[in-house]
Amino acid sequence: MQRTGGNAIPVLIVLAVLLIVWYGAATLMNAPWQSILYERAGTTDVPLLQYLADVWSQAKPILPAPHQVVQEVWTNSVLQEVTSKRSFVYHASITLSATVAGFILGTVLGLGLAVLILHNEAMNRSLMPWIIASQTIPILAIAPMLVVGLNAVGVTGLFPKALISTYLSFFPVVVGMVKGLRSPDQMQLDLMHTYNASRFEVFTKLRWPAAMPFLFASMKVGIAIALIGALVAELTNTAAGGLGVRLLTGSYNGQTITIWGVLFVAATLAAVLVIAVGLAEKLVMRKMGQAPA
């Protein structure tokens, strides 16, 4: 109990500092507009507490106060029907579907490429540079071309967004698994050869278990950037919905509170997905008799 309390205190201190800095920044950034509003209304000698209350309750602030963001998330998540297109939950479910689909495809693709690179030196020399080079292309340039191109041939909905997530998420899996599959040292490999183990047995009994910590570390990165890929893809396909669409419409209408609310929902969704991968890691490692990294 004491250990839990000791761990919570630093987190609470950091949270309190962030809130103080956030409220301070909101006051500084929104104060000029509030002064203009007072000048237009002919209001003078406003008490400090009233002034702060007005600054922190503007309809379209430059930087919304934390309580405005929380209220926006509550209103559009809890108080809205899940099926409503104004609901953050509705749009989050669309983004989640594309993220998970793209993440699964990216993980499978990354694993397949890693195995090919491990067992074929020609693939290692030819594929790896192109895989690295593929990540230097800005996703904001690829997403519109891919989504619009697929729409032109009648491919719409989930698949184009999942493809963007796949493009981003396969890279950390490839890099991590290549390193993981190569992690057994020469002494371990020689021992397997002493046991007359086949290449398949060396892979399944030595290389694959040794690569598990690398795999799950890569998957944690992959699931997070898969979400980013889905959000970017949604910016170019407003008809399908998603958190990216809410970000775009909020930007068009100057609804900064909505923008921040969507960002917090997306961040929470990413955290939940990473935690889910972490729980899967603990379960798999326990089944394999290993300690999680």
C-alpha positions in Angstrom: 0.0 0.0 0.0 2.8 2.4 0.9 4.6 1.5 -2.4 1.5 2.4 -4.4 1.1 5.7 -2.6 4.8 6.5 -3.1 4.4 5.8 -6.8 1.3 7.9 -7.1 2.7 11.1 -5.5 5.2 11.9 -8.3 2.5 11.4 -10.9 0.2 13.7 -9.0 2.9 16.3 -8.7 3.6 16.2 -12.4 -0.1 16.4 -13.2 -0.6 19.4 -10.9 2.4 21.2 -12.5 1.0 20.5 -16.0 -2.4 21.8 -15.0 -0.9 25.0 -13.5 1.2 25.6 -16.6 -1.8 24.9 -18.9 -4.1 27.3 -17.0 -1.4 29.9 -17.1 -0.8 29.5 -20.8 -4.6 29.6 -21.5 -4.8 32.9 -19.5 -1.9 34.5 -21.4 -3.1 33.4 -24.8 -6.8 34.1 -24.4 -6.4 37.4 -22.4 -6.0 39.7 -25.5 -9.3 38.6 -27.0 -11.1 38.9 -23.6 -9.8 42.5 -23.3 -11.3 43.2 -26.8 -14.6 41.7 -25.7 -14.7 43.9 -22.5 -13.8 46.9 -24.6 -16.6 46.3 -27.1 -19.1 45.8 -24.2 -17.8 48.9 -22.4 -17.0 46.8 -19.3 -14.3 48.1 -16.9 -13.0 47.3 -13.5 -13.6 43.6 -13.7 -12.6 41.6 -10.6 -9.8 39.2 -11.0 -11.8 36.1 -10.3 -14.5 37.2 -12.8 -11.8 38.0 -15.3 -10.2 34.5 -15.0 -13.6 32.9 -15.2 -14.4 34.8 -18.4 -10.9 34.0 -19.9 -11.4 30.3 -19.1 -14.9 30.1 -20.6 -14.5 31.6 -24.1 -16.5 29.8 -26.8 -13.6 29.6 -29.2 -10.4 30.2 -27.2 -6.9 30.0 -28.7 -6.0 27.5 -26.0 -9.0 26.0 -24.1 -8.7 25.5 -20.4 -8.4 21.9 -19.1 -12.0 21.9 -17.7 -13.3 23.0 -21.1 -11.6 20.0 -22.7 -12.9 17.6 -20.1 -16.4 19.0 -20.4 -16.3 18.6 -24.2 -15.1 15.0 -24.0 -17.9 14.2 -21.4 -20.6 15.9 -23.4 -19.7 14.2 -26.7 -18.9 10.8 -25.2 -21.2 10.1 -22.3 -24.1 12.4 -22.9 -24.3 11.6 -26.6 -25.9 8.5 -28.1 -23.2 6.1 -29.3 -24.7 6.0 -32.7 -24.8 9.7 -33.1 -22.3 11.2 -35.6 -21.5 13.9 -33.0 -20.4 11.2 -30.5 -16.7 10.8 -29.9 -17.3 7.2 -29.2 -18.9 6.6 -32.6 -15.9 8.2 -34.4 -13.4 6.5 -32.1 -14.9 3.1 -33.0 -14.3 3.9 -36.7 -10.7 4.9 -36.1 -10.1 1.9 -33.8 -11.3 -0.5 -36.6 -8.9 0.9 -39.1 -6.1 1.0 -36.5 -6.5 -2.6 -35.4 -6.9 -3.9 -39.0 -3.8 -2.0 -40.2 -1.8 -3.1 -37.1 -2.6 -6.8 -37.7 -1.7 -6.5 -41.4 1.4 -4.6 -40.6 2.5 -7.1 -37.9 2.0 -10.1 -40.2 3.8 -8.3 -43.0 6.7 -7.3 -40.7 7.0 -10.8 -39.3 7.1 -12.3 -42.8 9.7 -9.9 -44.1 11.8 -10.4 -41.0 11.9 -14.2 -41.5 12.8 -13.7 -45.2 15.6 -11.3 -44.3 16.9 -13.6 -41.6 17.2 -16.7 -43.9 18.1 -15.1 -47.2 21.1 -12.8 -47.4 20.0 -11.6 -50.8 16.7 -10.4 -49.3 18.6 -8.8 -46.5 20.8 -6.8 -48.9 18.0 -5.9 -51.3 14.9 -5.4 -49.1 16.3 -3.7 -45.9 17.5 -0.5 -47.6 14.1 -0.1 -49.4 12.2 -0.8 -46.2 14.2 2.0 -44.4 13.8 4.3 -47.4 10.1 3.8 -47.4 9.8 5.5 -44.0 11.4 8.7 -45.3 8.4 9.6 -47.4 6.0 11.9 -45.5 2.8 10.1 -44.6 0.9 13.3 -45.4 2.0 13.0 -49.0 1.2 9.3 -49.4 -2.2 9.2 -47.6 -4.1 11.5 -50.0 -2.7 9.8 -53.1 -3.5 6.3 -51.8 -7.0 7.1 -50.5 -8.0 9.1 -53.6 -6.5 6.5 -55.9 -8.3 3.6 -54.3 -11.5 5.6 -54.3 -11.2 6.0 -58.0 -11.2 2.3 -58.5 -14.1 1.8 -56.1 -12.2 0.8 -53.0 -13.5 2.8 -50.1 -14.3 2.5 -46.4 -12.0 0.7 -44.0 -9.4 -0.7 -46.3 -7.6 2.5 -47.5 -7.2 3.7 -43.9 -6.0 0.3 -42.8 -3.5 0.3 -45.6 -2.0 3.6 -44.3 -1.8 2.1 -40.8 -0.1 -1.0 -42.3 2.4 1.1 -44.0 3.5 2.8 -40.8 3.2 -0.1 -38.4 5.1 -2.8 -40.3 8.5 -1.0 -40.1 9.1 -1.2 -36.3 8.1 -4.9 -36.5 10.5 -5.7 -39.3 13.4 -3.9 -37.6 12.7 -5.3 -34.1 12.2 -8.9 -35.3 15.3 -8.9 -37.4 17.3 -7.8 -34.4 15.4 -10.3 -32.2 15.8 -13.3 -34.4 19.5 -12.5 -34.7 19.9 -12.0 -30.9 21.0 -15.6 -30.0 24.8 -15.7 -29.7 27.1 -18.1 -31.5 27.5 -20.4 -28.5 23.7 -21.0 -28.4 23.6 -21.7 -32.1 26.5 -24.1 -31.8 24.8 -25.9 -29.0 21.7 -26.4 -31.2 23.9 -27.7 -34.0 25.4 -30.1 -31.4 21.9 -31.4 -30.8 21.6 -31.9 -34.6 18.7 -29.5 -34.7 17.3 -28.6 -38.1 16.9 -24.9 -39.2 13.2 -25.1 -38.4 14.0 -26.4 -34.8 16.6 -23.7 -34.4 14.0 -21.1 -35.4 11.2 -22.4 -33.3 13.1 -23.4 -30.2 15.8 -20.7 -30.1 15.4 -17.7 -32.4 11.6 -17.3 -32.0 11.5 -17.4 -28.1 14.6 -15.1 -28.0 12.8 -12.6 -30.3 9.6 -12.3 -28.2 10.7 -9.3 -26.1 11.7 -7.5 -29.4 8.4 -8.4 -31.0 6.2 -6.9 -28.3 8.4 -3.8 -27.9 8.0 -3.3 -31.7 4.2 -4.0 -31.5 3.8 -1.3 -28.8 5.4 1.2 -31.2 3.5 -0.2 -34.1 0.0 0.1 -32.6 0.6 3.7 -31.6 1.8 4.8 -35.1 -1.0 2.7 -36.7 -3.4 5.0 -34.9 -1.6 8.0 -36.3 -1.9 6.5 -39.8 -5.6 6.0 -39.4 -6.1 9.6 -38.2 -4.0 11.0 -41.2 -6.0 8.8 -43.6 -9.3 10.1 -42.2 -8.2 13.7 -43.0 -8.5 12.9 -46.7 -11.8 10.9 -46.5 -14.3 12.9 -44.6 -17.3 10.9 -45.7 -16.2 7.7 -43.8 -16.1 9.4 -40.3 -13.5 8.9 -37.6 -11.6 11.0 -35.1 -9.5 12.5 -38.0 -12.7 13.8 -39.5 -13.7 15.5 -36.2 -10.3 17.1 -36.1 -10.7 18.4 -39.6 -14.2 19.8 -39.1 -13.2 21.4 -35.8 -10.3 23.0 -37.6 -12.5 24.4 -40.4 -15.0 25.8 -37.9 -12.4 27.2 -35.4 -13.7 24.8 -32.7 -10.5 24.6 -30.7 -12.2 22.9 -27.7 -13.4 20.1 -30.0 -10.0 19.7 -31.5 -8.4 19.3 -28.1 -11.2 17.0 -27.0 -10.5 14.7 -30.0 -6.8 14.8 -29.3 -7.4 13.7 -25.8 -9.7 10.9 -27.0 -7.1 9.8 -29.5 -4.3 9.9 -26.9 -6.5 7.8 -24.5 -7.2 5.3 -27.2 -3.5 5.0 -28.0 -2.7 4.4 -24.3 -5.4 1.7 -24.1 -4.0 -0.1 -27.1 -0.4 0.0 -25.9 -1.6 -1.3 -22.5 -3.5 -4.1 -24.3 -0.3 -5.1 -26.1 1.6 -5.0 -22.8 -1.0 -7.3 -21.2 -0.7 -9.7 -24.1 3.1 -9.6 -23.7 2.8 -10.6 -20.0 0.4 -13.4 -20.9 2.6 -14.8 -23.7 5.8 -14.5 -21.7 4.2 -16.3 -18.7 3.0 -19.1 -21.0 6.6 -19.4 -22.4 8.1 -19.3 -18.9 9.9 -16.1 -19.5 9.8 -12.8 -17.5 8.3 -9.8 -19.4 10.9 -7.2 -20.5 
